[in-house]
Amino acid sequence: MTTQRASPRPASVYALAGIRLFNGATGLLAPALLIRRLDPGREALSPAAVYAFRLFGTRTLLLGLDLLTNHGDRLREDLREGVLIHGSDTATAATLGLNGRLPPRTAVLTTLISAVNTVLAATSLANSAKGKRK
């Protein structure tokens, strides 16, 4: 049986995976930390917000692990999905900021983080497409 060696991943894939793993773990294990950054004036934590951060923390952890374990066409599909996921996160954060639903500093920060993730996913996808053509 011959084992096929996977091509090395671009640095942007590792960067995006690291961000996803960090944010996912934080959302899953320390949702109060993130909630307080998004809603600093609230005294009691909303159970719905805790649930949502844990839910999306789990999703984000799994997405980060996919970037580190999948190869070839499956990795490219993960990256295509990442552009959509992070693009919609960027649009949501920007919209919440423009509508005054997030404090301005928080809105800018979350929009920038999501935009960086979008760029990393798009760059990684473009790099993986170049590698496939070789």
N, C-alpha and C positions, 0 to 999 in steps of 0.2 A: 504494500500500500504506500503510495506516494503522498506526502503531505505538501500541500501548496502553501508557500509562505505568503502571508498577507503583506501588501505594500504598506509602507509607513504612512501614518496619518499626518496631515498637515498640522502645524502648531495651532492653527485656529480651531481645529477639532478638539484638541486637548484643552484649550482655553475655554471653549464653550462647555465642554464636559465638566471642567472644574467649577465653572460658575453654576451650572445646573446642580451639581452634587452639593455645593455649599448652600445654595438657596433652598434646595429640596430638603436637606437635612435640617436647616434652620426652620423652615416651615413646618416640618413634621415634629421636631423635637422641642422647638422654642417658639411656638406661634405668637406668644405674648410679646416677644421682642419685636417682631415685624408689625404686629397690630399697633403697638404703641408708637412706632415710627410713622405709620399711616394715619393714625387717629390719636394724636398726642393729648388731646383734651379730655378724652373719655376716662372716667374713673374705673368703671367695671368693664371687663372684657365681654364682648358679645359672644355667646356660645356659638352662634352661626359663623362668626369670623374665625374662631378657633377651629371649628370643623372645616371651614373652607381652606384655611392655611394648611391643615394636616392633609386634607384631600389633595390639594395641589402640590404639597410637599412630596407626597408619595409619587405622584405623576412625574414631577420634575426629577426626582432621584432616579426613577426608572428610565427616563429619557436620557439622563446623563450616563447611566450605565450602558445604554444601547450604543452611545457614541464610542464607548471604549471596547465593546465586545463584538459589534457587528462589523462586517466587511463587505466590500464590493457593492453590488446593487442594493443590498439591504441598508448599508451605511448611506448610500446616496439617497435612498428613499427617506431615511431618518432626517437627513439634512434638508431635503425638500420640505418635509413636514415642519422642520424647525423654522424655516423661513416664514411659513404661514403662522405657526404658533407665536413666534416672537414678534412678527409683524402685527398680529392682532393685539398682543400685549402692549406694544408701543402705541398703537392707536387708542386703546382703552385708557392707558395712563395719560396720554395727551388730552383726550376728551374729558376725563375726570378733572384734570387741572384747569382746562379752559372753562369748564362749567362751574368751577369753584367747589367741587366735591372733595378735592384734596388740597391741603395747604400748598401754596406755590412752591416752596423749596422741595417738598416731598414729591410733588407732581413732576418737577424738572428732573429730580434724581431718578425716579422710577421710569420716566420716559427715556432718559439717557441710558440707563441700564438695559432696558428692553431694546432700545435701538442698537446698542453695542452687540447684544445677543443676535439681533437680526442680521447685522453686518457680518458677524462671525459665522453664522449659519450659511449666509449667501456666499461668503468668501470660501468657506470649506467646500460647499457644493461646487463652486466654480473650479477649485483646485482638484477636486476628485474627478470632475469631468475631464480635465486636462490629462490627468493620470490614466484615465480609461482610454483616451485616444492614442496614447503612445504605443 
